Amino acid sequence: MASARFEEIVDDFEFLDEWEDRYRYVIDLGKKMPPLADNQKVETTKVHGCASQVWIVPEIEGDGPSARIGFAGDSDAMIVKGLIAVLHTLFDGLTAQEALAVDAQAELSRLGLDQHLSSQRSNGLRAMIERIRQIAEALV
């Protein structure tokens, strides 16, 4: 159950033949995300398991399983900030229950990212997905 915005990314990826162009596209998505304030880059928002510095700040509307989740995120690595932007399109606005039903790895594999990221980046991406799942699980 991917958002229309995520489907746009899938379509755009199919249009871009070269992986260098796809990486540039992901980096551009990250550049469009607003940076986090320094006071949001704290230990409680830091995602561990990433080679880069990564922070994900939950933005919750409502309570319980029907609460809508969103998040702001930032990284010191441009490609990673782009991956945060991709995850944002995948999860933003879903209820906590819906977010837990998303098979993020399967959705991201539609982009081919699983085959084109370094093992460190793949581990970091899994850590970011796990953080988002933890946010959703806490509401359910």
C-alpha positions as CSV (number, residue, x, y, z in Angstrom):
1,M,0.0,0.0,0.0
2,A,2.3,2.7,-1.2
3,S,1.3,6.4,-1.4
4,A,0.8,8.2,-4.7
5,R,4.0,10.1,-4.1
6,F,6.0,6.9,-3.6
7,E,4.4,5.5,-6.9
8,E,5.7,8.7,-8.6
9,I,9.2,7.9,-7.4
10,V,8.8,4.3,-8.7
11,D,7.7,5.7,-12.1
12,D,10.6,8.2,-12.1
13,F,13.1,5.4,-11.3
14,E,11.8,3.4,-14.3
15,F,12.3,6.4,-16.5
16,L,15.9,6.9,-15.4
17,D,18.2,4.3,-17.0
18,E,21.5,5.1,-15.2
19,W,22.1,4.5,-11.5
20,E,24.0,7.7,-11.3
21,D,20.9,9.5,-12.4
22,R,18.8,7.6,-9.8
23,Y,21.3,8.5,-7.1
24,R,21.2,12.1,-8.1
25,Y,17.4,12.0,-8.0
26,V,17.4,10.5,-4.5
27,I,19.9,13.2,-3.4
28,D,17.6,15.9,-4.8
29,L,14.7,14.5,-2.8
30,G,16.8,14.8,0.3
31,K,17.7,18.4,-0.5
32,K,14.0,19.3,-0.6
33,M,13.5,18.1,3.0
34,P,13.9,20.9,5.6
35,P,16.9,20.4,7.9
36,L,16.3,19.6,11.5
37,A,17.1,22.2,14.1
38,D,20.2,21.4,16.2
39,N,18.0,20.9,19.3
40,Q,16.2,18.0,17.4
41,K,19.5,16.2,16.7
42,V,19.7,14.5,20.1
43,E,20.4,11.0,21.3
44,T,16.7,10.1,21.5
45,T,16.1,10.9,17.9
46,K,19.4,9.4,16.6
47,V,19.1,6.2,14.6
48,H,21.8,3.8,15.5
49,G,23.1,1.2,13.0
50,C,23.8,3.8,10.4
51,A,27.4,4.6,9.2
52,S,26.2,8.3,8.8
53,Q,24.6,10.5,11.4
54,V,20.8,10.0,11.1
55,W,18.0,11.5,13.1
56,I,14.3,10.8,12.8
57,V,11.8,12.9,14.7
58,P,8.3,11.5,15.0
59,E,5.3,13.8,14.1
60,I,2.2,12.2,15.5
61,E,-1.4,13.3,15.0
62,G,-3.9,11.6,17.3
63,D,-3.6,8.6,19.6
64,G,-3.6,4.8,19.4
65,P,-3.7,2.6,16.3
66,S,-5.5,5.2,14.2
67,A,-3.0,8.0,14.9
68,R,-1.4,9.3,11.8
69,I,2.4,9.1,11.7
70,G,4.9,11.3,10.0
71,F,8.4,12.2,10.7
72,A,11.1,14.8,10.0
73,G,14.6,13.5,9.4
74,D,18.1,14.6,8.6
75,S,21.5,13.2,8.0
76,D,25.0,14.4,7.4
77,A,25.2,12.3,4.2
78,M,23.3,13.6,1.2
79,I,22.4,10.1,-0.2
80,V,21.1,9.1,3.3
81,K,19.0,12.2,3.6
82,G,17.5,11.3,0.2
83,L,16.7,7.8,1.6
84,I,15.0,9.5,4.5
85,A,12.9,11.4,1.9
86,V,12.0,8.2,0.1
87,L,10.9,6.6,3.4
88,H,8.9,9.8,4.2
89,T,6.9,9.3,1.0
90,L,6.3,5.7,1.9
91,F,5.1,6.2,5.4
92,D,3.9,9.8,5.8
93,G,0.3,10.2,6.7
94,L,-0.4,6.5,7.3
95,T,-2.1,5.4,10.5
96,A,0.2,3.5,12.9
97,Q,-1.7,0.3,12.0
98,E,-1.2,0.9,8.2
99,A,2.5,1.7,8.7
100,L,3.0,-1.6,10.4
101,A,1.4,-3.3,7.5
102,V,3.8,-1.8,5.0
103,D,6.5,-4.2,3.8
104,A,9.1,-1.4,3.4
105,Q,11.8,-3.8,2.1
106,A,9.5,-5.1,-0.7
107,E,8.4,-1.5,-1.6
108,L,12.0,-0.3,-1.7
109,S,13.1,-3.3,-3.8
110,R,10.7,-2.0,-6.5
111,L,13.3,0.8,-6.8
112,G,16.2,-1.6,-7.0
113,L,17.8,0.1,-4.1
114,D,18.4,-3.2,-2.3
115,Q,20.9,-4.2,-5.1
116,H,22.6,-0.8,-5.5
117,L,23.4,0.3,-1.9
118,S,26.5,-0.6,-0.1
119,S,26.0,-3.1,2.8
120,Q,26.6,-0.2,5.3
121,R,23.9,1.9,3.6
122,S,21.5,-1.1,3.5
123,N,22.1,-1.7,7.2
124,G,21.4,2.0,7.9
125,L,18.2,1.9,5.8
126,R,17.0,-1.2,7.7
127,A,17.7,0.7,11.0
128,M,15.7,3.7,9.8
129,I,12.8,1.4,8.8
130,E,13.0,-0.2,12.2
131,R,12.9,3.2,14.0
132,I,9.7,4.1,12.0
133,R,8.2,0.7,12.9
134,Q,9.0,1.3,16.6
135,I,7.2,4.7,16.4
136,A,4.1,3.0,15.0
137,E,4.3,0.1,17.4
138,A,4.4,2.4,20.4
139,L,1.0,3.8,19.2
140,V,-0.6,0.5,18.7
